[in-house]
Amino acid sequence: MASPTPLTAAEKEHFLKHGYIRLTNCFTRAQAAEVTSGVWTRLGMSPDDKTTWTKPRVNMPSHRTFDVAEFAPRAWAAICELCGGQERIDEDRSRLWRDSLIVNLGSPEGEGRPTPPRSLDNWHVDGDFFVHYLDSPEQGLLVIPLFTDIRPQGGGTVICPDAIPRVAGWLHEHPDGVSPRMVPRGHPDFARERNLEWYCDVVQGCEAFVEATGQVGDVYLLHPLMMHSASNNALREVRIITNPPVSLREPHRFDREDGNYSLVELKTIQSLGGEEKLKGWKITRPREAVIPERVRIQEAMRQAELKRLEESRNIPVEA
């Protein structure tokens, strides 16, 4: 097998300017079908009867893993390049993608009624499992593989490149860490999981929004401080993605003597106005894990899915 093509100069420039790139044809429709097989049984819904689509969006638990380096080698090569090389990536936590599918089905009330980006209420950055610092290694990159075609207004993730400097600046101002919802340590709402007010306030001052549309096999690679939101699926065409995190072996560094910064680090540095502002910056509190409520919820969902899958296998086949 030929080695995956590295990122082009144009792709690198686009990432440094906008904080994301979209790669096409990273995996096939057959591969996508294998990953999503059984999804309707797992959901307890019918693809042909929208009255069974009782939830607009579902973040499903996982049952299977697959090696991204084999499944989507072009995407894996790009992930490694953006992060500064494969040696900087924690492969045990990053190389295996899961079938923890994120399904957006829309709702009868929202059909035909797209929601403007500033009115979306799900703005956030990923990483609900750790206290955030500017250099956090737990979320080194955000990845969005497309397992269905996604047309405009079809429920694609909306991203906000304008917000990266705001998020980076906030983290720079809080070396003692903030919650996954950007709430400073010591604030009464620090441990409140569903507090998205900070993000929703930030987005009101932003102008540039991008809807992550495309074809099966496309993969979006986003800077870890990219704010994004689920959107209303006004078309009510099933949309399936995942968002596997990429973790680093060590924290991001903004003071490399050899200047060998990753493209992710360079984008952070540029967003803050240059290396000078980062001289001497370091975290002032220990790194901490967070156990989100999502873990308990998804385990209950996983058990329910397993039951439906087992029941589907025991249905008699008519002669």
N, C-alpha and C positions, 0 to 999 in steps of 0.2 A: 504494500500500500504506500502510495506517495505521501510524503510529509505534508501536513496541512499548510496552506499558504499563510505566511505571516500577515499581520495587519499592513495595509497600504499606508503610504504617507498621508493620503486624504482621510483615511479612517482615523488615524492618530490625531490629525489636526481637528477633525470633527469632535473627537472625544474631549480634547483640551478646550475647545471653544464652547461646546454644548453639554459636556458631561455624560454623553451616551453615544453608543453606536448601535446600528441594527445590522446584523449579519443575516444573509439569506441562504436558504437551502442547506442548513446545517444537519438535518436529518430528513428522512423520507416520510411520506404519508403512511406507508406500511408500518414503519417504526412507531409513528404516532398512534396508529390504530391499535397496536399491541399494548402500548402504555395505557390507553384509555379504554381497553376492553373491559367490559363489566361495569362501566361507570354508571349506567342507568339502573342496574340491579343494586349497586352500592347506594345510589341515591334513593332508591325506592320510588322512582318516577318512570314515566314513559316518554321516549323521544317523540312519539306521535300524538301525545295528548297533553296539551299545555295546561289543562286544568289540574294535572298532577304536579305541575311545577310550583310547589307551595312555598319555596324560598327563592328570593331574587338572586342571592349569592350563597355559595357553600364552599367553605375551606375544608376540604376533606382530609382525613388522616391518611397515613401511608401503610401499604402492605408489602410493597416490593421496592427494591433498589436496582439501579443499573449504572454501569460505569460510563460517565460522560465522555471519557477519552476514547472509548470505543463507539458509543452511541452517537456522539456529535464531535468528532475530532477537531473540526475547524473551530467550533465554539470553545473547546477546551484550550486549544492553542492560543486563541485570542484572550481568554481569561488569564492564562499564564503571562502573556505579554503585557497586558494592562497592569497586572500586579507586580511586575518587575522580574518575572521568571518563575518557573515551576518550583524552584528551591525555596521560594518565599511563601508558598502556599501550604497550608495544613491539609495534606491530601486525605487523611483519614476522615476529616470533617467536610471536605469540599468536593471530592472526586465522585462520590456516589450521589446521583440524583434519585429522587423518590417519586412514587406515584401519589403524592399528596396534592391531588389536583385541586385547582381553584376554578370553580364553575360559576359563570355569570349567566343567568337565564332571564334576567329582567323581571318585570311585573306587569300585570294588566294595566295598572294605573300609570305606569311609566312608558307604555308602548307608544311609539310615535312622538315622544316628548323628551328629547335629549336635554340633559341638565348642563348649564354653563359651568365651566371649570371652577370659578370662584364660589359657586353655590354647592359644590360637592362637600360632603361632611366626613370624608374618610381620609383626609390628607395626613400623611405621616412619613417617617423614614423607617426602614425595616430594622429589626433587632429588638424584639420585645423580651429578650432573654438575658440582657446584660445592662449595667449602668454605662451610659455613653460618655466617651471622651473623644477629643479631636482625633486621637491616634488609635482608637479602638481596633484591635485586630480581629474581633469576633465577626465583623461584617466588613470584609475587605472589598466587596463588589456585590452589586445586586444583579441577578440574572432572571430574565423572563423568557422562557421558551414558549412558542406558540404551538399548541396541539390541535387547534382548529383554525380555519381561516377567520380573520377578524376584519370586518369592513368598518368604515367610519360610522360612528353612532351604534356600533355593535358590541359595546361593553368592554372595549379595550382599556387597559390601564392608562390613566392620564398622568403625565409627568410634568414637572415644573423646573426646567433648567435655571430660571431666574433665581430660584430660592437657594441654590447651593451656597453662594456667599453669605446669605443670612444664617443658614444652619452652621456653616463653618465658623462664622464670627461669634455666634452664641456659644459654641463649644470652646472656642478659644478663650472667651471671657469666663468660662467656668471650668478651670482645671481640676476642681474637686468633683466633677461629674454631674450629670443630669440624668433624670429618668428616661426610659424609652419615649416618653411623651414630652421630653425637653423641659421638664419641671426641675428647677434647681434643688440640690440637696438641702434639706432643712425646711423646705416649704411644706405646708400641711398636705398638699396634693401630690407629694413626691411619689407615693406608692399607689396612686389612683390610676388604674389601668386605662380607663376609657376616656381620659382627659385629652382631647385633641385640640383644645382651644388655641394653643400656641401656634400650631401649624395652620389652622384656619385663619388666624389673624395675619400670619405671614403672607399667605397666598393672596390676600386682598390687595397687596401692593405689587403683585407680579403681573407681567404682561405676556410672557411666552409660555405656552402650553402645547404639549405634543401628545396625541393619542397613539398608543402603541398598537397600530393596525398592521396587518400583513398576512402572509400565507403560512400554512403548516410548514414547519421546519425553520422558520425565522427565529432568531434569538436576539433579544435586546440585552445589551450589557451596559449597566448604569453605575455611575459613581455612587459610593455607599451613602453619601449625604443628599442624594436626589430625593426630594419630596415627591410623592406620588399618591394617587387615589384610585380606588375602584370607581367606575363610572356607571351610569344608568344604561342598561342595554335596551335602547329604544327600539331596535330591530327585533328583539327577542329571538335572535339566532344563537344557538348554544355557543358559548365561548369558553374554552378550556386552556388554562395555562398552569405553570407552576412557578415558584420563585425560590429555587435552591440557593442558599447563602454560600458565599466563598469566605473561608476563614484563613487568616494568615498565621504563620508560625510565630511571628513577632509583631509588635505594634508598628504602625506606620512611623517613618522617621522623616523629619523635616530639617535635619541638620547633617546630612551625609557629607563627609569631607570630600569624598570622591565625586560628589554630584550625581551619583548613579540612582536617581530617583525613579520610582515607577511612574507610569502615566497617571495613576490615581493620585499619588503624592503630589505630582506636578500640578494637577488640577486643583487640589486643595491649597497648595502654596499660592497659585495664581489668584484663587478666589479670595485670599486674604491680603493680597497686595504685594506679595514677594517674600523672599526668605528673611529679610531684615526683621519683619514683624514677628517671626517665629523664633528668633534667637533667644535661647534660654527657656523656652516654653517647655513645661513638663507637668505631668499630672501630680496632684497633691494628695490624693486619697487612693486606697487600694482598689484594684479592679474587682468588680462584684458581679456574680451571676444573679439573674432574676428568674423565678419560676412563674411563668404566666398562667393565668386561668385557662388559656387556650389548651394547655397540655391535658388538663383533666377533661375538658369538653371533648377534645378529639379522641381521647381514649374511649370515652363512652360511645362516640360515633363509630369508632373502629369496631367495637364489639357488635354494634347493631348492624354494621355492614357485613361482618363475617357471618352473622346469622342469616341475612338475606341471601348472601352468596351460597351458603350451604343449602338453604331451602330451594334455591333455583336449580341446584344440581340434582335434587331429589324429585323434581317434577317429572312424572311419567311421560314418555313420548308416545303419542298415538301411532298406531300401526298404519 
